[in-house]
Structure formats: structure tokens, C-alpha cells
Amino acid sequence: MTPPAVVGASPADAAPTAEDARRARYVEHVLALHDRMSFADLAEHTDPLYLARRPDGLTVIAVPQSRLPERYRLAIYGFRLAQYLRSRFASDRIAFARGLFAEPVGAGHGEEIHVIGMEESTGAILRYVSVIATTDSAPLPVTHPDRAPFPCEVAHGINLFDHVPLDEPVTGQEVWEIKRLMQRSSQRDTSPAQRLRLSLELMLGFYSVLAGLSPRPKFLVGDGEEGLAVRRLARSLKEITVIEGTCPSLAEDDLLFPAYVERAVVKPFVARVPRGEELDALVHWLERALDATNPLAGFQQLVGRVGGEIRRVRI
């Protein structure tokens, strides 16, 4: 196995040190460990919010962190760390120095819901996304100065809702942050039809979970590269406001500080969550797209019905 690229390594003309070699071996072992990890019996050891087992062996499961046995929480956070080390969005220097084999629980995280698409026969995670709730113990208006900020707001140094007009009262408990939309590296070699099908299955699980939350979510927040994360959300969400002009960063001793160094321009966003009949219709369209003989045609119909619009606010 070729050792992964080293974040923050010495210049190319400098000879690798013994510590460089030890760090590379450590990261290689972490990646190999999580490549072998199986979640095949996860559903039997938790109480999922959503579970779909397909005849072809694909399983999609959504489970809140509070219902996860510790070994599964560590395994999920290990998958996340492995994928971020591969993509250079996590610091291999910090992972090595701290002896990390799983991503630590971040500060400012409330309840987290993990939505996982896996191969049932091996238990390997193929696609993953999560959402996290506020840490506020009481509902505060999203513009309240004492509201706990979401992690993306901390990174960008703003309260997102100071810049997004609201036409109704919204509390922090009606907002969730979407995070860690990722896929297993081997999935990049699968056919476009397979990748599309898996995306639709994950979206179905994700929005089915949102439909069952109380209080019902009114907004999703997060950040990402506009051509990737934001564009993907626009396929299923009608109204997304992108905030322009922030300078996101994390401290250099933060495991994930490279995520704001290695990526292109990372922008925060606020997306309105469909509710009631609108959300029911979105779930229905996703089910129809998955039942279609031609999944691409079903997906195109879905996108056409949603008609997602990206608005911009510059600060």
C-alpha cells in the first residue's frame, strides 16, 4: 500500500526524517484498520431512526449518536478520520502526535445523527453523512447573542442568521448542521449509475429522518465548496443562501484545520428544509426515482421538480 500524502510535510527537496517515516506508517495502519471495519450487525445493536435493506445487499441506516454503543461510535468516527486523512482534510501530524485512530467528538456538538449506506455482505460503509443539533438546552432565537454557535459558524466567525432574512421565528433547536458528506474511496471507481443510486438511497434516508424529528427542522446550515456540497444540496432543496466573503479557519492544533487549507473556497450556507406536504412530496419523488427503470431519468425529474435556487449574500 502506498503511504498517504503527508499534510504539512517537509519540502520536496528535504530528506524524509525518521519521524516522517513513523508518521506515514502510523497513518497507513489507521487506514488499513478502518478499511477492514464491518458494520454488518449495527442494526441489531441499536434502535435506528431509519432502516432500509435492499435485495441487492445495500443497507441504509440512520441512528442517533445517543443510541450508539461506544464501539460503533468509535468505528464511525474512525471511518471519518480515515477518509479525511486520505483527502488531506485532517492533519496526519496531529493524528500521529495524539495517537488518534478515530476523530474526537468536536466541541459544540449536540446530538448527532449518522446516516450510513453500507454493503450488507461486508458491512463496509460506502456513503455517509451526518447532521448535528444545537447544544442549547433551551430554545433561543437564532439571532440571540447567547445562542450556541454551530461548528461552521465558529470556523467562519459569524452568526449565519445575522445575514439571512427570516420570515418567521426560528430557534436554534429548529436548525441542524449537515456535515461530513463522504464516500469510501473505492466508490470512485464504480459506475455512474451505481453512484447515483447510492446517492438517492442516502438522500431518501436523510430526508425520511428529518421528517420524523421533533421539533421539525426549518433550516440546515453548513459549509463547503460551492461546486460540490452546495450544488448537491440544490438538487433536493429549493432555497439555499450562500454567504460570500468569509475567511474560515481553525487553529493549527485542531485536527481538522487542513480542511480550510487544502480545499478551494469554502462557503457557509443556510438551506430551508421543506416541511409538511412539501417534505412528503420530496420523499415520494426520491422513492419514484429509485423505482424508475432508468435511475438517471428519475433523478432528472426530481431535480426538475425541486428547481433549487442558490441565493447569495456578501458580507
C-alpha positions in Angstrom: 0.0 0.0 0.0 1.4 3.4 -0.9 1.7 5.7 2.2 -0.7 8.6 2.1 0.5 12.1 1.3 1.7 13.9 4.4 -0.1 17.1 5.4 2.5 19.7 6.5 5.4 17.6 5.3 8.9 18.8 4.7 9.7 20.5 1.4 10.1 18.1 -1.5 13.9 18.6 -1.6 14.3 17.8 2.1 15.1 14.2 3.0 12.4 12.5 5.0 13.2 12.1 8.6 12.7 9.0 10.8 9.7 10.7 12.4 8.2 11.3 8.9 8.5 7.5 8.2 6.9 6.6 11.6 4.1 9.0 10.9 3.5 7.6 7.5 3.4 4.0 8.9 1.0 5.1 11.6 -1.4 6.7 9.2 -1.1 3.6 6.9 -2.1 1.3 9.8 -5.1 3.6 10.7 -6.3 3.5 7.1 -5.9 -0.3 6.9 -7.7 -0.8 10.3 -10.8 1.1 9.1 -10.7 -0.5 5.6 -11.4 -3.8 7.4 -14.0 -2.5 9.8 -17.5 -4.1 9.4 -20.9 -2.5 10.5 -22.9 -5.5 9.3 -24.6 -6.1 12.6 -25.1 -2.4 13.5 -28.9 -2.6 13.1 -29.1 -5.4 15.7 -27.3 -3.4 18.3 -29.1 -0.1 18.1 -32.6 1.4 17.6 -32.4 3.1 14.2 -34.5 6.0 13.1 -34.4 4.6 9.6 -33.5 1.2 8.1 -33.8 0.1 4.5 -32.4 -3.3 3.4 -32.4 -3.7 -0.4 -32.5 -7.1 -2.3 -29.1 -6.3 -3.9 -27.4 -6.1 -0.5 -27.4 -2.4 0.0 -28.4 -1.2 3.5 -29.1 2.3 4.6 -29.4 3.0 8.3 -29.7 6.2 10.3 -29.0 6.2 14.0 -28.6 9.0 16.6 -25.3 9.1 18.5 -27.1 8.8 21.8 -28.3 5.3 20.8 -24.9 4.0 19.6 -22.8 1.5 21.6 -19.4 3.1 22.2 -17.6 0.6 19.8 -19.8 1.7 16.9 -19.3 5.4 17.7 -15.6 4.9 17.6 -15.8 2.9 14.4 -17.9 5.6 12.7 -15.6 8.3 13.8 -12.7 6.1 12.7 -14.2 5.9 9.2 -14.5 9.7 9.2 -10.9 10.1 10.2 -9.6 7.7 7.6 -11.5 9.4 4.8 -10.3 12.8 5.9 -6.7 11.6 6.2 -6.9 10.3 2.7 -8.3 13.5 1.3 -5.8 15.6 3.3 -8.6 17.4 5.2 -7.2 16.1 8.6 -3.7 16.7 9.9 -1.7 13.5 9.9 0.9 15.3 12.2 -1.8 15.8 14.9 -3.3 12.3 14.4 0.1 10.8 14.9 1.2 13.0 17.8 -2.0 12.3 19.7 -2.2 8.6 18.7 -5.7 9.1 17.2 -7.5 6.2 15.5 -10.9 7.9 15.4 -12.0 11.5 15.1 -12.6 13.1 18.5 -16.0 14.4 19.3 -15.8 18.1 18.4 -16.6 20.9 20.8 -20.0 22.4 20.3 -21.7 19.2 19.1 -25.1 18.4 20.3 -27.0 15.2 19.3 -25.6 13.8 16.0 -27.5 11.6 13.6 -25.4 9.3 11.4 -26.8 8.3 8.0 -24.9 5.4 6.6 -25.1 3.5 3.3 -23.3 0.2 3.6 -22.7 -3.1 1.8 -24.6 -5.7 3.8 -22.3 -8.6 3.0 -19.1 -6.9 4.2 -20.5 -4.2 6.5 -18.3 -1.7 4.7 -19.5 2.0 4.7 -20.0 3.1 1.1 -21.5 6.6 1.7 -22.0 8.7 4.8 -23.5 12.0 6.0 -24.4 13.3 9.4 -26.4 16.2 11.0 -25.7 17.7 14.4 -28.1 19.6 16.7 -27.5 22.7 18.8 -26.1 22.4 22.3 -28.6 24.9 23.6 -30.6 23.4 26.5 -33.5 25.8 25.9 -34.9 27.2 22.6 -33.3 30.5 21.8 -33.9 32.6 18.7 -31.2 32.0 16.1 -30.3 35.7 16.3 -30.0 35.7 20.1 -26.4 36.6 21.2 -26.4 33.8 23.7 -27.3 31.1 21.2 -24.6 28.4 21.0 -23.0 28.7 17.5 -22.8 25.7 15.2 -19.3 24.5 14.3 -19.5 26.0 10.8 -20.3 29.4 12.4 -17.2 29.1 14.7 -15.0 28.4 11.7 -16.3 31.3 9.7 -16.6 33.7 12.7 -20.2 34.7 12.1 -23.8 34.1 13.1 -25.3 32.9 9.8 -28.7 34.2 10.7 -27.4 37.8 11.1 -27.1 37.7 7.3 -30.1 35.7 6.2 -33.6 37.3 6.3 -36.2 35.2 8.1 -40.0 35.5 7.6 -40.9 33.6 10.7 -39.5 33.0 14.2 -36.8 30.3 14.3 -35.0 28.8 17.3 -31.6 27.0 17.4 -33.4 23.8 18.1 -35.1 24.0 14.6 -31.7 24.2 12.9 -29.3 21.3 12.2 -25.8 21.4 10.7 -25.1 19.0 7.9 -21.5 17.5 8.0 -19.1 15.0 6.6 -20.8 14.1 3.3 -18.3 11.5 2.2 -17.8 8.2 0.3 -15.5 5.3 0.6 -12.5 5.9 -1.7 -13.1 2.7 -3.7 -16.6 4.0 -4.7 -15.0 6.5 -7.1 -14.3 3.5 -9.4 -17.9 2.3 -9.5 -20.2 3.1 -12.4 -22.1 6.4 -12.5 -25.4 4.5 -12.3 -24.2 2.8 -9.0 -23.0 6.1 -7.5 -26.3 7.8 -8.4 -28.4 5.0 -7.0 -26.4 5.2 -3.7 -26.8 9.0 -3.6 -30.6 8.6 -4.0 -30.8 6.0 -1.3 -28.8 8.1 1.1 -31.0 11.2 0.3 -34.1 9.1 0.9 -32.8 8.0 4.3 -31.7 11.5 5.2 -35.0 13.3 4.4 -37.0 10.5 6.0 -35.1 11.1 9.2 -35.7 14.9 9.0 -39.4 14.2 8.5 -39.5 12.4 11.8 -37.7 14.9 14.0 -39.4 17.0 16.7 -39.4 19.9 16.5 -39.3 19.7 12.7 -36.2 21.3 11.3 -36.7 24.6 9.5 -33.1 25.1 8.3 -29.9 23.2 7.5 -26.6 25.0 7.9 -23.1 24.0 6.9 -20.2 24.9 4.7 -18.4 23.5 1.7 -17.1 24.1 -1.8 -19.9 25.5 -3.8 -19.3 23.3 -6.8 -19.6 20.2 -4.6 -21.6 20.3 -1.3 -23.8 23.3 -2.1 -24.5 22.1 -5.7 -25.5 18.6 -4.4 -27.9 20.1 -1.9 -29.5 22.3 -4.5 -30.7 19.1 -6.2 -33.1 18.4 -3.4 -33.6 21.8 -1.6 -35.3 24.7 -3.2 -33.8 27.6 -1.3 -30.1 27.9 -0.3 -28.4 31.1 0.7 -24.7 31.2 0.3 -22.7 33.7 2.4 -19.8 35.2 0.4 -16.8 37.0 1.9 -15.9 35.0 5.0 -12.4 33.8 5.9 -12.8 30.4 7.6 -10.0 28.9 9.6 -9.3 26.6 12.6 -6.4 26.7 15.0 -3.3 24.9 13.8 -3.6 22.5 16.7 -7.1 21.4 15.5 -7.1 18.0 13.8 -9.3 19.4 11.0 -7.5 22.7 10.3 -6.3 21.4 6.9 -10.0 21.3 5.8 -9.8 25.1 5.4 -6.4 25.0 3.8 -6.5 22.1 1.3 -9.9 22.8 -0.1 -10.8 25.6 -2.6 -13.0 28.4 -1.4 -15.3 27.1 1.4 -18.5 29.0 1.8 -21.1 28.8 4.6 -24.8 28.3 3.7 -28.3 28.3 5.1 -30.8 26.0 3.4 -34.6 26.0 4.0 -35.9 22.5 4.9 -39.1 21.5 3.2 -41.9 20.8 5.6 -45.3 19.1 5.7 -46.7 18.1 2.3 -43.6 19.5 0.6 -41.3 17.2 2.5 -43.6 14.3 2.0 -43.6 15.0 -1.7 -39.7 15.1 -1.8 -39.6 11.7 -0.1 -42.2 10.4 -2.6 -40.1 11.7 -5.6 -37.0 10.1 -4.2 -38.8 6.7 -3.9 -40.1 7.1 -7.5 -36.6 7.9 -8.8 -35.3 4.8 -7.1 -38.1 2.7 -8.6 -37.5 4.1 -12.1 -36.2 1.7 -14.8 -33.7 4.5 -15.6 -32.4 6.0 -12.4 -30.9 8.9 -14.2 -34.2 9.9 -15.7 -35.8 9.6 -12.3 -33.1 11.8 -10.8 -33.5 14.4 -13.5 -37.3 14.5 -12.9 -36.5 15.0 -9.2 -34.1 17.9 -9.8 -36.6 19.4 -12.2 -39.4 19.3 -9.7 -37.3 20.8 -6.9 -35.9 23.6 -9.0 -33.3 24.5 -6.4 -32.2 28.2 -6.3 -29.0 29.5 -4.8 -29.1 33.0 -3.4 -26.1 35.0 -2.3 -25.3 37.4 0.4 -21.9 39.2 0.5 -20.6 40.4 3.9 
